Amino acid sequence: MIEYRKLCFASCIVAGLAPLSAIAADQPTAPTPASTAAAPAPAPVAPAQKLFAQAYGDWVYRCLSTTPAGQPTHTICSVQQQLVLNQNGHVTQLLTVTFVRNDAKGHDVNILAPLGVALKPGVELSVDSLKPLDAAYNFCNENGCFVIDQPAARFTKDVHSNQAKGHAKIGLMNGKLITIDFSLKGLMPALAALDSGVPPKREVKPG
């Protein structure tokens, strides 16, 4: 899952002021110590991160715990499916669909599409042949184009069984429309696990 925060930047100048001492005329002055080179500042310590995950069918309930040095641990949980195309050993990322909890105790959906998509009309998400959920892109960067925090109630209410199929229709820069089909098996149990607030127990090691 992707969390976005407002970053606050501040610059400050610290001036070191040495105390002034009155020195009597008949009092010897202490010799000035030789100046020493300032020690290099220690390198910043990267926050410790742990990823816990549990598969539910074709979906993964995942929680990423981040512990900055000297600060409390912050955990972000989501339900995610990554759709890839594997051709002759070459893996191409097609779409990443991620569900998160929102403040209204419902779910939002985030979508990551590859670069080269047309920004309009955005992404159409649908279950079987039911009315689609239209989602506009919020921005693109070097990782792809993102739909962020789109209310997902219309989509999830149509998922009645593991046999239902999800569809994502996206436009390409050449004017073509393509539909990416994906499995909904395990989505509702995974969302129930997300709603429980209990993180998975299995830790996933990097690599």
Contacts in CASP RR format, 6 or more apart in sequence:
PFRMAT RR
TARGET T0000
AUTHOR 0000-0000-0000
METHOD contacts of the structure
MODEL  1
MIEYRKLCFASCIVAGLAPLSAIAADQPTAPTPASTAAAPAPAPVAPAQK
LFAQAYGDWVYRCLSTTPAGQPTHTICSVQQQLVLNQNGHVTQLLTVTFV
RNDAKGHDVNILAPLGVALKPGVELSVDSLKPLDAAYNFCNENGCFVIDQ
PAARFTKDVHSNQAKGHAKIGLMNGKLITIDFSLKGLMPALAALDSGVPP
KREVKPG
1 62 0 8 1.000
1 64 0 8 1.000
1 76 0 8 1.000
1 77 0 8 1.000
1 78 0 8 1.000
1 80 0 8 1.000
1 98 0 8 1.000
1 100 0 8 1.000
1 110 0 8 1.000
2 98 0 8 1.000
2 110 0 8 1.000
2 112 0 8 1.000
2 146 0 8 1.000
2 148 0 8 1.000
3 76 0 8 1.000
4 148 0 8 1.000
23 29 0 8 1.000
45 69 0 8 1.000
47 66 0 8 1.000
47 67 0 8 1.000
47 68 0 8 1.000
47 69 0 8 1.000
48 66 0 8 1.000
48 67 0 8 1.000
49 64 0 8 1.000
49 65 0 8 1.000
49 66 0 8 1.000
49 67 0 8 1.000
50 64 0 8 1.000
50 65 0 8 1.000
50 203 0 8 1.000
51 62 0 8 1.000
51 63 0 8 1.000
51 64 0 8 1.000
51 65 0 8 1.000
51 203 0 8 1.000
51 204 0 8 1.000
51 206 0 8 1.000
52 62 0 8 1.000
52 63 0 8 1.000
52 65 0 8 1.000
52 199 0 8 1.000
52 200 0 8 1.000
52 201 0 8 1.000
52 202 0 8 1.000
52 203 0 8 1.000
52 204 0 8 1.000
53 60 0 8 1.000
53 61 0 8 1.000
53 62 0 8 1.000
53 63 0 8 1.000
53 200 0 8 1.000
53 202 0 8 1.000
53 204 0 8 1.000
54 60 0 8 1.000
54 61 0 8 1.000
54 62 0 8 1.000
54 193 0 8 1.000
54 200 0 8 1.000
54 201 0 8 1.000
54 202 0 8 1.000
55 61 0 8 1.000
56 79 0 8 1.000
56 186 0 8 1.000
56 187 0 8 1.000
56 189 0 8 1.000
56 190 0 8 1.000
56 193 0 8 1.000
57 162 0 8 1.000
57 183 0 8 1.000
57 185 0 8 1.000
57 186 0 8 1.000
57 189 0 8 1.000
57 190 0 8 1.000
58 81 0 8 1.000
58 182 0 8 1.000
58 183 0 8 1.000
58 184 0 8 1.000
58 185 0 8 1.000
58 186 0 8 1.000
58 187 0 8 1.000
59 79 0 8 1.000
59 80 0 8 1.000
59 81 0 8 1.000
59 185 0 8 1.000
59 186 0 8 1.000
59 187 0 8 1.000
59 190 0 8 1.000
60 79 0 8 1.000
60 80 0 8 1.000
60 81 0 8 1.000
60 190 0 8 1.000
61 77 0 8 1.000
61 78 0 8 1.000
61 79 0 8 1.000
61 190 0 8 1.000
61 193 0 8 1.000
61 194 0 8 1.000
61 200 0 8 1.000
62 77 0 8 1.000
62 78 0 8 1.000
62 79 0 8 1.000
62 80 0 8 1.000
62 200 0 8 1.000
62 204 0 8 1.000
63 75 0 8 1.000
63 76 0 8 1.000
63 77 0 8 1.000
63 78 0 8 1.000
63 199 0 8 1.000
63 200 0 8 1.000
64 75 0 8 1.000
64 76 0 8 1.000
64 77 0 8 1.000
65 73 0 8 1.000
65 74 0 8 1.000
65 75 0 8 1.000
65 199 0 8 1.000
66 73 0 8 1.000
66 74 0 8 1.000
66 75 0 8 1.000
66 76 0 8 1.000
67 73 0 8 1.000
67 74 0 8 1.000
75 199 0 8 1.000
77 100 0 8 1.000
77 101 0 8 1.000
77 194 0 8 1.000
77 197 0 8 1.000
77 199 0 8 1.000
78 98 0 8 1.000
78 99 0 8 1.000
78 100 0 8 1.000
78 110 0 8 1.000
78 194 0 8 1.000
79 98 0 8 1.000
79 99 0 8 1.000
79 100 0 8 1.000
79 187 0 8 1.000
79 190 0 8 1.000
79 191 0 8 1.000
79 193 0 8 1.000
79 194 0 8 1.000
80 96 0 8 1.000
80 97 0 8 1.000
80 98 0 8 1.000
80 99 0 8 1.000
81 96 0 8 1.000
81 97 0 8 1.000
81 182 0 8 1.000
81 183 0 8 1.000
81 187 0 8 1.000
82 93 0 8 1.000
82 95 0 8 1.000
82 96 0 8 1.000
83 93 0 8 1.000
83 94 0 8 1.000
83 95 0 8 1.000
83 96 0 8 1.000
83 97 0 8 1.000
83 180 0 8 1.000
83 182 0 8 1.000
84 91 0 8 1.000
84 92 0 8 1.000
84 93 0 8 1.000
84 94 0 8 1.000
85 91 0 8 1.000
85 92 0 8 1.000
85 94 0 8 1.000
86 92 0 8 1.000
92 114 0 8 1.000
93 114 0 8 1.000
94 114 0 8 1.000
94 180 0 8 1.000
95 111 0 8 1.000
95 112 0 8 1.000
95 113 0 8 1.000
95 114 0 8 1.000
95 168 0 8 1.000
95 170 0 8 1.000
95 180 0 8 1.000
95 182 0 8 1.000
96 111 0 8 1.000
96 112 0 8 1.000
97 109 0 8 1.000
97 110 0 8 1.000
97 111 0 8 1.000
97 125 0 8 1.000
97 168 0 8 1.000
97 182 0 8 1.000
98 109 0 8 1.000
98 110 0 8 1.000
98 111 0 8 1.000
98 112 0 8 1.000
99 107 0 8 1.000
99 108 0 8 1.000
99 109 0 8 1.000
99 110 0 8 1.000
99 152 0 8 1.000
99 156 0 8 1.000
99 187 0 8 1.000
99 190 0 8 1.000
99 191 0 8 1.000
99 194 0 8 1.000
100 107 0 8 1.000
100 108 0 8 1.000
100 110 0 8 1.000
100 149 0 8 1.000
100 194 0 8 1.000
101 107 0 8 1.000
101 108 0 8 1.000
101 194 0 8 1.000
101 195 0 8 1.000
102 108 0 8 1.000
102 149 0 8 1.000
102 151 0 8 1.000
106 152 0 8 1.000
106 153 0 8 1.000
107 151 0 8 1.000
107 152 0 8 1.000
107 153 0 8 1.000
107 156 0 8 1.000
107 191 0 8 1.000
107 194 0 8 1.000
108 149 0 8 1.000
108 150 0 8 1.000
108 151 0 8 1.000
108 152 0 8 1.000
109 125 0 8 1.000
109 133 0 8 1.000
109 135 0 8 1.000
109 147 0 8 1.000
109 150 0 8 1.000
109 151 0 8 1.000
109 152 0 8 1.000
109 155 0 8 1.000
110 146 0 8 1.000
110 147 0 8 1.000
110 148 0 8 1.000
110 149 0 8 1.000
110 150 0 8 1.000
111 123 0 8 1.000
111 125 0 8 1.000
111 135 0 8 1.000
111 146 0 8 1.000
111 147 0 8 1.000
111 150 0 8 1.000
111 168 0 8 1.000
112 143 0 8 1.000
112 144 0 8 1.000
112 145 0 8 1.000
112 146 0 8 1.000
113 123 0 8 1.000
113 137 0 8 1.000
113 144 0 8 1.000
113 145 0 8 1.000
113 146 0 8 1.000
113 147 0 8 1.000
113 170 0 8 1.000
114 144 0 8 1.000
114 145 0 8 1.000
115 140 0 8 1.000
115 142 0 8 1.000
115 144 0 8 1.000
115 145 0 8 1.000
116 145 0 8 1.000
116 172 0 8 1.000
116 173 0 8 1.000
117 137 0 8 1.000
117 145 0 8 1.000
117 170 0 8 1.000
117 171 0 8 1.000
117 172 0 8 1.000
117 173 0 8 1.000
118 170 0 8 1.000
118 171 0 8 1.000
118 172 0 8 1.000
118 173 0 8 1.000
118 175 0 8 1.000
119 137 0 8 1.000
119 140 0 8 1.000
119 145 0 8 1.000
120 136 0 8 1.000
121 134 0 8 1.000
121 136 0 8 1.000
121 171 0 8 1.000
122 134 0 8 1.000
122 135 0 8 1.000
122 136 0 8 1.000
122 137 0 8 1.000
122 147 0 8 1.000
122 170 0 8 1.000
122 171 0 8 1.000
123 134 0 8 1.000
123 135 0 8 1.000
123 137 0 8 1.000
123 147 0 8 1.000
123 168 0 8 1.000
123 169 0 8 1.000
123 170 0 8 1.000
124 132 0 8 1.000
124 133 0 8 1.000
124 134 0 8 1.000
124 135 0 8 1.000
124 167 0 8 1.000
124 168 0 8 1.000
124 169 0 8 1.000
124 170 0 8 1.000
125 132 0 8 1.000
125 133 0 8 1.000
125 135 0 8 1.000
125 155 0 8 1.000
125 166 0 8 1.000
125 167 0 8 1.000
125 168 0 8 1.000
126 132 0 8 1.000
126 133 0 8 1.000
126 155 0 8 1.000
126 158 0 8 1.000
126 166 0 8 1.000
126 167 0 8 1.000
126 169 0 8 1.000
127 155 0 8 1.000
127 158 0 8 1.000
127 159 0 8 1.000
127 164 0 8 1.000
127 165 0 8 1.000
127 166 0 8 1.000
127 167 0 8 1.000
127 184 0 8 1.000
128 158 0 8 1.000
128 164 0 8 1.000
128 165 0 8 1.000
128 166 0 8 1.000
128 167 0 8 1.000
130 158 0 8 1.000
131 154 0 8 1.000
132 167 0 8 1.000
132 169 0 8 1.000
133 150 0 8 1.000
133 152 0 8 1.000
133 154 0 8 1.000
133 155 0 8 1.000
135 147 0 8 1.000
135 150 0 8 1.000
136 147 0 8 1.000
137 145 0 8 1.000
137 146 0 8 1.000
137 147 0 8 1.000
138 146 0 8 1.000
138 147 0 8 1.000
138 148 0 8 1.000
139 145 0 8 1.000
139 146 0 8 1.000
139 148 0 8 1.000
140 146 0 8 1.000
156 187 0 8 1.000
156 188 0 8 1.000
156 191 0 8 1.000
158 164 0 8 1.000
159 184 0 8 1.000
159 187 0 8 1.000
159 188 0 8 1.000
162 184 0 8 1.000
162 185 0 8 1.000
162 186 0 8 1.000
164 184 0 8 1.000
165 181 0 8 1.000
165 182 0 8 1.000
165 183 0 8 1.000
165 184 0 8 1.000
166 181 0 8 1.000
166 182 0 8 1.000
166 183 0 8 1.000
166 184 0 8 1.000
167 179 0 8 1.000
167 180 0 8 1.000
167 181 0 8 1.000
167 182 0 8 1.000
168 179 0 8 1.000
168 180 0 8 1.000
168 182 0 8 1.000
169 177 0 8 1.000
169 178 0 8 1.000
169 179 0 8 1.000
169 180 0 8 1.000
170 177 0 8 1.000
170 178 0 8 1.000
170 180 0 8 1.000
171 177 0 8 1.000
171 178 0 8 1.000
172 178 0 8 1.000
193 200 0 8 1.000
END
